[in-house]
Amino acid sequence: MVVLNGYEVMKETLINRSEEIADRPEFPIYEKLGFAGETKGLVLARYGSSWKEQRRFTLTTLRNFGMGKKSLEERVTEEAQFLCSEFKSQKGTSQVFV
């Protein structure tokens, strides 16, 4: 564990030397869960070229779907409203189909 104490130390470490501390720890449970080698996805992957490539792809894809734009928020809100109306329309039934 690393403890950063003080503004200057935090700035130096997190801004100027971020690549030196950007990696993630390796845990044996990852392999048992099926995450072996370079197939850990964006969250569990070690910091490196594979992680950078996955991050770039993910951000590009999310931007193509409207991340950071009001239109994405509007779409999500519209879908949430539709889902709520669907639940209400099936109120009192024994099974809910969405």
ChimeraX attribute file (.defattr): number of C-alpha atoms within 10 A of each C-alpha:
attribute: neighborCount
match mode: 1-to-1
recipient: residues
	/A:1	3
	/A:2	5
	/A:3	7
	/A:4	13
	/A:5	8
	/A:6	8
	/A:7	9
	/A:8	10
	/A:9	12
	/A:10	14
	/A:11	13
	/A:12	12
	/A:13	15
	/A:14	15
	/A:15	10
	/A:16	10
	/A:17	12
	/A:18	12
	/A:19	12
	/A:20	10
	/A:21	11
	/A:22	11
	/A:23	14
	/A:24	11
	/A:25	8
	/A:26	11
	/A:27	9
	/A:28	9
	/A:29	10
	/A:30	13
	/A:31	12
	/A:32	9
	/A:33	9
	/A:34	10
	/A:35	15
	/A:36	13
	/A:37	10
	/A:38	11
	/A:39	12
	/A:40	17
	/A:41	13
	/A:42	15
	/A:43	11
	/A:44	17
	/A:45	21
	/A:46	19
	/A:47	17
	/A:48	11
	/A:49	9
	/A:50	16
	/A:51	20
	/A:52	14
	/A:53	11
	/A:54	15
	/A:55	15
	/A:56	12
	/A:57	12
	/A:58	13
	/A:59	12
	/A:60	13
	/A:61	12
	/A:62	13
	/A:63	13
	/A:64	9
	/A:65	12
	/A:66	14
	/A:67	14
	/A:68	10
	/A:69	10
	/A:70	9
	/A:71	12
	/A:72	15
	/A:73	13
	/A:74	11
	/A:75	12
	/A:76	11
	/A:77	12
	/A:78	12
	/A:79	12
	/A:80	12
	/A:81	12
	/A:82	12
	/A:83	13
	/A:84	11
	/A:85	12
	/A:86	14
	/A:87	14
	/A:88	11
	/A:89	11
	/A:90	13
	/A:91	11
	/A:92	9
	/A:93	8
	/A:94	7
	/A:95	8
	/A:96	12
	/A:97	8
	/A:98	7
